[in-house]
Each structure stands twice: as C-alpha cells, then as structure tokens.
Amino acid sequence: MIKRVCVVTGSRADYSHLSPVINAIKSHPKLALQLIVTGQHLDKKFGSTWLNIINDGHKIDQKIDIGLKSDTPLSTANSLGRGVGGIAESLNKLNPDILVALGDRFEIFAAAMAALLLNIPIAHIHGGEETEAAFDDAIRHAVTKISHLHFCSAKLYGDRIRQMGEDPKRIHMVGAPGLDQLNTIEYLGAHELSKKLKIKLRKSIFIITYHPVTLKPNETKTSINALISALDNFKNTTLIFTGVNSDPGNRLINNTIEEFVSKKPKDRILINSMDKEKYLSVMKLSDVVIGNSSAGMIEAPALGIPTVNIGDRQKGRITKPSIINCISEKDSILGAINKALDIEFILSVKKSLKLLRNSSASEKIALIIANTNLKELNIKTFHDLEWLKDD
C-alpha cells in the first residue's frame, strides 16, 4: 500500500533542508509525495520562493497564504491563526497518512496544530535543538510534543526529546538532511555567480544573514547597527546580505541593511532570496559566514567555512570548531571576523574539522516512514526517565 506523505514548507530556510527529503520521498516506491507551500514562499517581499520549488521540478498541491502583512507580534499571531485554518482545509482535502514538518517556524507550528486536530500523525525533523533567544525555541519543543516520529541531527538532541517523555523507539538519529545535497549540487564559480547576482565578486567575500532575536525585541536596533558598524571597517570586500525572515522586527533590520548597501552598491548587495545552488556556491566561495542564522551552524561548518555567530539566537546548538561566537557589539563582532580571517585559525579549523557530508539522512527518513505502521502512531504514552521511576 502506497503511503501519502505530505510535506509542509513555509520559507526558503526550511525548504533548503527539506529539499533532499522531498526527493527521497518521491524516489521511494512505497511513498507518494504531497506538498503544501505557505508562509514566506508566497510573499513577493520575501522573494516569491515558491517559484524555486517549481523550478526544482516539484508539484505544489496546495498554497496557503497566511497574510504576512506586517512585522508586529500581533500580525504574526494572526498569521499563525490563518495558517492553522488554511492548512487544516488543505490537509482535509489531501487526506495524507502522515505530515512531515521541519524545524521551529510559526508556520510549521500552525501545520502541526492542524494535523493534530485532524488526527494525522506528524514526523518532525530537527527537534530537540535549542535557540535560546528566539520564540522558535518554544515552538520547536511544542511541535516535538505533538509529533509522533522524531528525526534528530545529533545524539544530544535525541536525548533532549527523550527527556520530554517521548518514546525512545520513535526517536531516530538520522543526521541533518540539508547536508545531503552538499555533494550533489553543481557549485557555480565566481565568474558565473557574478553574472547571476549582478555584482562583481572581489577576492574577499562575506555572506551575511541576520534575523530578529524575537525574545529581545528592544535590542534589535542596537544589534543590527553594531553589525553594520563592524562590517563598515572592511574595504575591498564584497558583502552579500541575504533576506531577513518574517519574524517580528524584520522591517527595521531590512531597512538598515538596504541603507547600508545603497552607500556602496558596487561592493554590497541585499538578495531577498537565492536558490540553494546560488546560496551554497556563494557560501563555498566566502571567507566567512556572518550573522545569526542556522546556516552558519550547520552548512558552513560542513563546507569548512568559518562562522561568526552573533548573539543568542542560536545559543544552545552544538558548536563546531569553525564557529566563533560573539556578542552583539561592534568590537566583539569585529574581533570575531578578524579571527575568522586569521590564517592560523583557518588552518586549525581545516585540521580539526570533520566534514558532515554523506549522512544519507533523507533516505533514512523516507525508509523509516515507509517501514512504520502509521496507523498505530497517534496514541502516545509518556515515557518517564528511568531515574524518576525509582522515586
């Protein structure tokens, strides 16, 4: 019997990690893919990235516009509500055997809530991780508790899910699926990238992604200004900013970056969205990845590129030797960037870094779903830790 597997994606960020999973599901003879696209994908100001999904050869079964009209907390809460209703309608039409969701975005929370109420089992990818200063952290753990299969990227994260009372038999340490594509995409060279991005790439290249720190909204202005002030010290360097996500506070960050870029358009550019080939190609050519995105914690280390991780947005994730953590102050950011460019640091990273490619996480996920009796998943039992049972 063919199992209908519905994958939901809400932004370029989760799609980058889901893309190999989608391919693995499509390739498995016992699985049939359904695809729901929502959130930032459908918004022009975030790059209309649903087109990247079409260009990758995937059929979109349902599009759900959740109305990302503003960047206030109230607007985000309203969008989440619209997401629950719209995704529930789509799931009711598609009638999948299981929903696959990745990460910690509020759009994903909406999809998980809809599936829960429709009695559709949920498979959650990248649970158990921690991002201390963002409301994503609470969302991720909430999605874990209403999910039925758990696909983790590291043992530590699986142990945390176990602490939350989840059945150890349903927790699978598969690795990070986004890394599966690092050895399969065709990387673009500097000359080709220059033409596609419409900016001359200098010998020195920084790629920068900075998102709102949602649990510290009052610090947004000082934090982005500190980053901009630090970057202003680097001459003869191409600065490539990627688009800000839809979290509350995104408009201030985006406007600050746009103003900074406009002062030196030959050396600076803001690109709302890049497909994975362009993005990973830029990263591979870069001297350093800067900001507070998960890409600096996952993809950059796997490519051997130093990361300057700013502030607490990613605090709690496993830190690789190539990652330099700093606070959201100009001197700290500047010092971290200079350390990342230091030849001794670069050499030490290359010696100690164990590349994380070829994990085959996506194939493992597809195989586990195919071999699991999905009809028995919805009833969950809380599993106490062994030491608690002795009290």
GIJOMO-V598986 format. One record per residue. RES is the residue in three letters. D_LAST is the distance of its C-alpha to the last C-alpha in Angstrom with 2 decimals. Layout:
BEGIN
res: (RES:RES)
d_last: (D_LAST:D_LAST)
END
This chain:
BEGIN
res: (MET:ILE:LYS:ARG:VAL:CYS:VAL:VAL:THR:GLY:SER:ARG:ALA:ASP:TYR:SER:HIS:LEU:SER:PRO:VAL:ILE:ASN:ALA:ILE:LYS:SER:HIS:PRO:LYS:LEU:ALA:LEU:GLN:LEU:ILE:VAL:THR:GLY:GLN:HIS:LEU:ASP:LYS:LYS:PHE:GLY:SER:THR:TRP:LEU:ASN:ILE:ILE:ASN:ASP:GLY:HIS:LYS:ILE:ASP:GLN:LYS:ILE:ASP:ILE:GLY:LEU:LYS:SER:ASP:THR:PRO:LEU:SER:THR:ALA:ASN:SER:LEU:GLY:ARG:GLY:VAL:GLY:GLY:ILE:ALA:GLU:SER:LEU:ASN:LYS:LEU:ASN:PRO:ASP:ILE:LEU:VAL:ALA:LEU:GLY:ASP:ARG:PHE:GLU:ILE:PHE:ALA:ALA:ALA:MET:ALA:ALA:LEU:LEU:LEU:ASN:ILE:PRO:ILE:ALA:HIS:ILE:HIS:GLY:GLY:GLU:GLU:THR:GLU:ALA:ALA:PHE:ASP:ASP:ALA:ILE:ARG:HIS:ALA:VAL:THR:LYS:ILE:SER:HIS:LEU:HIS:PHE:CYS:SER:ALA:LYS:LEU:TYR:GLY:ASP:ARG:ILE:ARG:GLN:MET:GLY:GLU:ASP:PRO:LYS:ARG:ILE:HIS:MET:VAL:GLY:ALA:PRO:GLY:LEU:ASP:GLN:LEU:ASN:THR:ILE:GLU:TYR:LEU:GLY:ALA:HIS:GLU:LEU:SER:LYS:LYS:LEU:LYS:ILE:LYS:LEU:ARG:LYS:SER:ILE:PHE:ILE:ILE:THR:TYR:HIS:PRO:VAL:THR:LEU:LYS:PRO:ASN:GLU:THR:LYS:THR:SER:ILE:ASN:ALA:LEU:ILE:SER:ALA:LEU:ASP:ASN:PHE:LYS:ASN:THR:THR:LEU:ILE:PHE:THR:GLY:VAL:ASN:SER:ASP:PRO:GLY:ASN:ARG:LEU:ILE:ASN:ASN:THR:ILE:GLU:GLU:PHE:VAL:SER:LYS:LYS:PRO:LYS:ASP:ARG:ILE:LEU:ILE:ASN:SER:MET:ASP:LYS:GLU:LYS:TYR:LEU:SER:VAL:MET:LYS:LEU:SER:ASP:VAL:VAL:ILE:GLY:ASN:SER:SER:ALA:GLY:MET:ILE:GLU:ALA:PRO:ALA:LEU:GLY:ILE:PRO:THR:VAL:ASN:ILE:GLY:ASP:ARG:GLN:LYS:GLY:ARG:ILE:THR:LYS:PRO:SER:ILE:ILE:ASN:CYS:ILE:SER:GLU:LYS:ASP:SER:ILE:LEU:GLY:ALA:ILE:ASN:LYS:ALA:LEU:ASP:ILE:GLU:PHE:ILE:LEU:SER:VAL:LYS:LYS:SER:LEU:LYS:LEU:LEU:ARG:ASN:SER:SER:ALA:SER:GLU:LYS:ILE:ALA:LEU:ILE:ILE:ALA:ASN:THR:ASN:LEU:LYS:GLU:LEU:ASN:ILE:LYS:THR:PHE:HIS:ASP:LEU:GLU:TRP:LEU:LYS:ASP:ASP)
d_last: (45.59:45.77:42.74:43.60:41.63:42.09:41.66:41.71:42.99:43.63:45.10:46.75:43.53:41.36:44.41:44.96:41.59:41.99:45.52:44.68:42.11:44.84:47.22:44.78:44.18:47.95:48.57:46.14:48.06:45.26:44.57:46.70:46.29:46.39:46.50:45.85:47.13:46.45:45.95:47.89:49.56:51.88:52.87:56.07:54.96:52.13:54.59:54.53:52.38:52.33:55.63:53.92:51.95:55.24:56.88:54.17:55.38:52.59:53.23:51.51:50.72:49.81:50.31:48.42:49.85:47.29:49.84:48.95:51.59:50.17:47.60:46.07:42.44:43.82:45.89:42.95:40.90:43.93:44.29:40.71:41.47:44.65:42.80:40.39:43.39:45.68:43.25:42.13:45.84:46.26:43.24:44.52:47.88:46.61:43.99:42.07:39.52:37.27:37.42:37.06:36.31:35.91:34.48:33.99:37.22:37.50:39.86:37.15:34.74:37.55:37.98:34.30:34.20:37.38:36.12:32.87:34.93:37.34:34.66:35.65:33.01:32.64:32.55:31.66:32.98:31.88:28.49:25.74:28.40:28.72:31.77:30.70:33.82:34.67:33.51:33.53:30.05:28.57:30.81:29.69:25.98:27.01:29.13:26.31:24.19:27.20:28.26:27.80:28.89:28.19:30.69:29.65:31.97:29.66:26.43:24.93:25.61:24.12:20.85:20.83:21.46:18.56:16.35:17.97:16.54:19.79:20.38:21.02:24.02:25.62:25.37:28.54:29.53:33.29:34.60:36.65:39.27:41.62:42.33:43.70:46.95:47.72:49.71:51.31:52.94:56.42:56.28:59.22:61.27:62.22:65.64:64.39:61.54:64.04:66.12:63.26:61.62:65.06:64.44:65.66:62.87:63.46:62.35:59.41:57.09:53.94:51.91:50.02:47.49:46.04:43.97:42.85:39.68:38.58:36.06:38.73:41.84:43.69:43.87:45.53:49.09:48.58:46.52:49.08:51.92:50.35:50.17:53.76:55.02:53.51:55.00:58.39:58.75:59.13:62.68:64.03:60.65:59.99:57.10:55.68:53.36:51.48:50.89:48.24:45.68:45.65:42.88:43.84:46.12:47.72:51.24:51.42:50.29:52.70:55.61:55.07:55.09:58.17:60.05:59.21:60.28:63.52:64.75:64.97:64.96:66.35:63.28:60.53:59.40:56.75:56.00:53.96:53.06:53.69:53.04:50.75:53.72:55.20:51.94:50.76:54.34:54.51:51.17:52.38:55.56:53.89:53.44:50.21:47.92:47.29:45.13:41.63:41.56:39.16:42.30:42.38:38.87:39.35:43.01:44.63:42.65:43.38:47.07:46.98:47.93:46.60:44.62:44.70:41.57:42.11:39.55:36.00:36.56:35.24:32.80:29.63:31.47:31.86:34.97:37.63:40.14:42.83:41.09:42.05:39.98:41.86:41.76:44.00:46.87:50.27:50.29:46.83:47.76:51.13:49.68:47.21:50.07:52.27:49.56:49.18:52.96:53.10:54.30:52.08:48.95:50.20:50.86:47.48:45.80:47.89:47.01:43.24:42.81:41.65:43.06:40.66:43.20:43.44:39.80:40.97:38.08:40.25:41.20:37.59:36.65:39.62:38.90:35.24:36.34:39.17:37.01:34.16:34.34:34.34:34.48:30.92:29.41:29.31:26.38:23.20:19.61:16.79:14.98:11.43:10.95:9.71:7.38:5.61:5.58:3.83:0.00)
END
